[in-house]
Amino acid sequence: MPFKTAPLTLGLMSAVAFVIAFISAGVFLLSAAFALIGSAALGVLIYVTAKRAMMRRVARRRAQDRLTTG
């Protein structure tokens, strides 16, 4: 029974396709992880900036209250 090249070629092509699919999945997961880390860092930056601005406003209001009452 002669072995034809079509099944061999199709088998190699499917193996390459599976390898490419697994690499793509890994790249997607890595990209998603970095996107989540970047989003978390941006959220922390916004939170810290907003907290600092609110604390300045509170400190300014307290200083004005001390000047007007004292």
C-alpha positions as CSV (number, residue, x, y, z in Angstrom):
1,M,0.0,0.0,0.0
2,P,1.8,3.2,-1.2
3,F,1.9,6.1,1.2
4,K,0.7,9.2,-0.6
5,T,2.0,12.7,0.3
6,A,-1.5,14.3,0.7
7,P,-2.2,12.8,4.1
8,L,1.3,13.6,5.2
9,T,1.0,17.2,4.0
10,L,-2.4,17.7,5.6
11,G,-1.1,16.3,8.9
12,L,1.9,18.6,8.9
13,M,-0.3,21.6,8.0
14,S,-2.7,20.8,10.8
15,A,0.2,20.4,13.3
16,V,1.5,23.8,12.2
17,A,-2.0,25.3,12.5
18,F,-2.3,23.9,16.1
19,V,1.1,25.3,17.0
20,I,0.1,28.7,15.6
21,A,-3.2,28.6,17.4
22,F,-1.5,27.9,20.8
23,I,1.0,30.7,20.2
24,S,-1.8,33.0,19.4
25,A,-3.7,32.0,22.5
26,G,-0.6,32.7,24.6
27,V,0.0,36.0,23.0
28,F,-3.7,36.9,23.6
29,L,-3.4,35.9,27.3
30,L,-0.2,37.9,27.7
31,S,-1.7,40.9,26.0
32,A,-4.8,40.7,28.1
33,A,-2.7,40.4,31.3
34,F,-0.7,43.5,30.4
35,A,-3.9,45.4,29.5
36,L,-5.4,44.5,32.9
37,I,-2.2,45.6,34.7
38,G,-2.1,48.9,32.7
39,S,-5.8,49.5,33.5
40,A,-5.2,48.9,37.2
41,A,-2.2,51.2,37.2
42,L,-4.2,53.9,35.5
43,G,-7.0,53.5,38.0
44,V,-4.5,53.8,40.9
45,L,-3.0,56.9,39.3
46,I,-6.5,58.5,38.9
47,Y,-7.5,57.6,42.5
48,V,-4.3,59.0,44.0
49,T,-4.6,62.2,42.0
50,A,-8.3,62.7,42.9
51,K,-7.6,61.9,46.6
52,R,-4.7,64.5,46.6
53,A,-6.9,67.1,45.0
54,M,-9.7,66.5,47.6
55,M,-7.3,66.6,50.5
56,R,-5.9,70.0,49.2
57,R,-9.5,71.3,49.0
58,V,-10.2,70.1,52.6
59,A,-6.9,71.6,53.9
60,R,-7.7,74.9,52.2
61,R,-11.2,75.0,53.6
62,R,-9.9,74.3,57.1
63,A,-7.3,77.0,56.8
64,Q,-9.9,79.5,55.7
65,D,-12.1,78.5,58.6
66,R,-9.3,79.0,61.0
67,L,-8.6,82.5,59.6
68,T,-12.3,83.6,59.8
69,T,-13.0,82.1,63.2
70,G,-9.7,82.9,64.9
